[in-house]
Amino acid sequence: MTPSAHPSLYVAPSLEDALNALAERGADGAPLAGGTWIMRAPLRHEAKSPAFVGLGRVAGFGRIEVHDDHVIIGAGVTHARLAEALRDIPDLQGLAAAAGRSANPAVRRAATVGGNLCTAGFAAADLVPALLCLEAEVEIASRAGVQRLSLEAFLAARATLEPGRLLTQVHALRSSARSAHARLPLRKAGDYPVAILSMAVMRDDAGRVVRARVAVGSVEAVARRWPALEAALTGPPLDAASAERAATDLAGEFDGREGVDAPGWYRVAVLPALARRAVAALL
Ligand SMILES: Cc1cc2nc3c(=O)[nH]c(=O)nc-3n(C[C@H](O)[C@H](O)[C@H](O)COP(=O)(O)OP(=O)(O)OC[C@H]3O[C@@H](n4cnc5c(N)ncnc54)[C@H](O)[C@@H]3O)c2cc1C
């Protein structure tokens, strides 16, 4: 039996079982959530793990709790369920759009929040920039205990995390801000977006921006906040043309990644249009 042809699958009923199973399998084991990234390993010329630990039945992984000041999202929540749960919550429209417009309906019914955040090689993950704008934190469980860290810190450490750890849930802040998510898929809606720009903006009674959060995905290898554009947006009233101009002036801060779907310069070049679209959606 070749490892990549017939990997084994153990479906864990609990977090403890999943962690134990991963520890037993060591470097051979990998978590399996929706499988939408894992199943495409051959297309990326990557070897599949010989042993998967299925997370689909882990108790608590499917929870979504919406509180007044924060939301808790279990790692096993699918994009489709997340979009539906957040549909009528004004401050979470950016995240709802990220979940509801990613990929295509079949993928959205399978792909999970945990898989989206944990896939180190996936630059175009829609939920990451949307959650960065909500100052999200993630919980990472291992047999040694649970650690909570900012999504930014998790992204910085993600590629070097030891095996056997699981992302269990995400905490995102709620506020009076309004959020939006603009993405550019090149050929058809089901394709990975070549660039993503998420935005969350809080305004005063006069319409002036008192706080802006902007995050960019798919342009570089890992999504990140765009502090210079946040600063440029803060102070005056929100305006789509001004946002586009500011993004044009500042886009040179990004070093676009080369890919088969788009060259690096193109990913950077479309950012001003995405900034304009995000602001237009907020207005
Ligand atoms: C054709 C197609 C188009 C797509 N387009 C988009 C798109 O535009 N935008 C978008 O956001 N997504 C898109 N996706 C989905 C994308 O694959 C998923 O969003 C995500 O990256 C994988 O989620 P998953 O649950 O399927 O994870 P899996 O494929 O099961 O796992 C992915 C990786 O994460 C690890 N993992 C999973 N869960 C955990 C956990 N809880 N803790 C630790 N590690 C974990 C796995 O071991 C694996 O390494 C697309 C998928 C397809 C097939």
The ligand as an SDF file (V2000), in Angstrom:
LIG
                    3D

 53 58  0  0  0  0  0  0  0  0999 V2000
  -12.5910   24.5460   -6.0160 C   0  0  0  0  0  0  0  0  0  0  0  0
  -12.4290   25.1570   -4.6510 C   0  0  0  0  0  0  0  0  0  0  0  0
  -12.4640   26.5320   -4.5290 C   0  0  0  0  0  0  0  0  0  0  0  0
  -12.3220   27.1180   -3.2690 C   0  0  0  0  0  0  0  0  0  0  0  0
  -12.3590   28.4600   -3.1750 N   0  0  0  0  0  0  0  0  0  0  0  0
  -12.2310   29.0560   -1.9560 C   0  0  0  0  0  0  0  0  0  0  0  0
  -12.2790   30.4580   -1.8370 C   0  0  0  0  0  0  0  0  0  0  0  0
  -12.4520   31.1960   -2.7940 O   0  0  0  0  0  0  0  0  0  0  0  0
  -12.1470   30.9940   -0.5880 N   0  0  0  0  0  0  0  0  0  0  0  0
  -11.9850   30.2260    0.5240 C   0  0  0  0  0  0  0  0  0  0  0  0
  -11.8460   30.7550    1.6200 O   0  0  0  0  0  0  0  0  0  0  0  0
  -11.9730   28.8890    0.4250 N   0  0  0  0  0  0  0  0  0  0  0  0
  -12.0880   28.2910   -0.7690 C   0  0  0  0  0  0  0  0  0  0  0  0
  -12.0620   26.9230   -0.8760 N   0  0  0  0  0  0  0  0  0  0  0  0
  -12.0950   26.1300    0.3250 C   0  0  0  0  0  0  0  0  0  0  0  0
  -10.7620   25.9340    0.9730 C   0  0  0  0  0  0  0  0  0  0  0  0
  -10.1830   24.7230    0.5720 O   0  0  0  0  0  0  0  0  0  0  0  0
  -11.1300   25.9280    2.4660 C   0  0  0  0  0  0  0  0  0  0  0  0
  -11.6140   27.2290    2.7740 O   0  0  0  0  0  0  0  0  0  0  0  0
  -10.1150   25.6350    3.5140 C   0  0  0  0  0  0  0  0  0  0  0  0
   -8.8430   26.1020    3.1760 O   0  0  0  0  0  0  0  0  0  0  0  0
  -10.0810   24.2080    3.8920 C   0  0  0  0  0  0  0  0  0  0  0  0
  -11.1190   23.9190    4.7790 O   0  0  0  0  0  0  0  0  0  0  0  0
  -11.5070   22.3960    5.0420 P   0  0  0  0  0  0  0  0  0  0  0  0
  -12.4330   22.3710    6.2070 O   0  0  0  0  0  0  0  0  0  0  0  0
  -11.9980   21.7630    3.7890 O   0  0  0  0  0  0  0  0  0  0  0  0
  -10.1080   21.8050    5.4910 O   0  0  0  0  0  0  0  0  0  0  0  0
   -9.3470   20.4480    5.1420 P   0  0  0  0  0  0  0  0  0  0  0  0
   -9.1130   20.3150    3.6730 O   0  0  0  0  0  0  0  0  0  0  0  0
  -10.0120   19.3200    5.8340 O   0  0  0  0  0  0  0  0  0  0  0  0
   -7.9670   20.7570    5.8800 O   0  0  0  0  0  0  0  0  0  0  0  0
   -7.1170   21.7750    5.4260 C   0  0  0  0  0  0  0  0  0  0  0  0
   -5.8630   21.8160    6.3180 C   0  0  0  0  0  0  0  0  0  0  0  0
   -6.1970   22.2990    7.6260 O   0  0  0  0  0  0  0  0  0  0  0  0
   -5.8950   21.3250    8.6340 C   0  0  0  0  0  0  0  0  0  0  0  0
   -6.9740   21.4520    9.6090 N   0  0  0  0  0  0  0  0  0  0  0  0
   -8.2970   21.4210    9.3580 C   0  0  0  0  0  0  0  0  0  0  0  0
   -9.0000   21.6930   10.4680 N   0  0  0  0  0  0  0  0  0  0  0  0
   -8.0850   21.8970   11.4600 C   0  0  0  0  0  0  0  0  0  0  0  0
   -8.1840   22.2330   12.8560 C   0  0  0  0  0  0  0  0  0  0  0  0
   -9.3750   22.4220   13.4560 N   0  0  0  0  0  0  0  0  0  0  0  0
   -7.0560   22.3670   13.5600 N   0  0  0  0  0  0  0  0  0  0  0  0
   -5.8210   22.1860   12.9670 C   0  0  0  0  0  0  0  0  0  0  0  0
   -5.6770   21.8870   11.6510 N   0  0  0  0  0  0  0  0  0  0  0  0
   -6.7960   21.7370   10.9150 C   0  0  0  0  0  0  0  0  0  0  0  0
   -5.8190   19.9890    7.8880 C   0  0  0  0  0  0  0  0  0  0  0  0
   -4.9960   19.0630    8.5250 O   0  0  0  0  0  0  0  0  0  0  0  0
   -5.2360   20.4460    6.5570 C   0  0  0  0  0  0  0  0  0  0  0  0
   -3.8410   20.6440    6.6800 O   0  0  0  0  0  0  0  0  0  0  0  0
  -12.1680   26.3060   -2.1130 C   0  0  0  0  0  0  0  0  0  0  0  0
  -12.1310   24.9180   -2.2580 C   0  0  0  0  0  0  0  0  0  0  0  0
  -12.2540   24.3490   -3.5070 C   0  0  0  0  0  0  0  0  0  0  0  0
  -12.2150   22.8430   -3.6140 C   0  0  0  0  0  0  0  0  0  0  0  0
  1  2  1  0
  2  3  1  0
  2 52  2  0
  3  4  2  0
  4  5  1  0
  4 50  1  0
  5  6  2  0
  6  7  1  0
  6 13  1  0
  7  8  2  0
  7  9  1  0
  9 10  1  0
 10 11  2  0
 10 12  1  0
 12 13  2  0
 13 14  1  0
 14 15  1  0
 14 50  1  0
 15 16  1  0
 16 17  1  0
 16 18  1  0
 18 19  1  0
 18 20  1  0
 20 21  1  0
 20 22  1  0
 22 23  1  0
 23 24  1  0
 24 25  2  0
 24 26  1  0
 24 27  1  0
 27 28  1  0
 28 29  2  0
 28 30  1  0
 28 31  1  0
 31 32  1  0
 32 33  1  0
 33 34  1  0
 33 48  1  0
 34 35  1  0
 35 36  1  0
 35 46  1  0
 36 37  1  0
 36 45  1  0
 37 38  2  0
 38 39  1  0
 39 40  1  0
 39 45  2  0
 40 41  1  0
 40 42  2  0
 42 43  1  0
 43 44  2  0
 44 45  1  0
 46 47  1  0
 46 48  1  0
 48 49  1  0
 50 51  2  0
 51 52  1  0
 52 53  1  0
M  END
$$$$
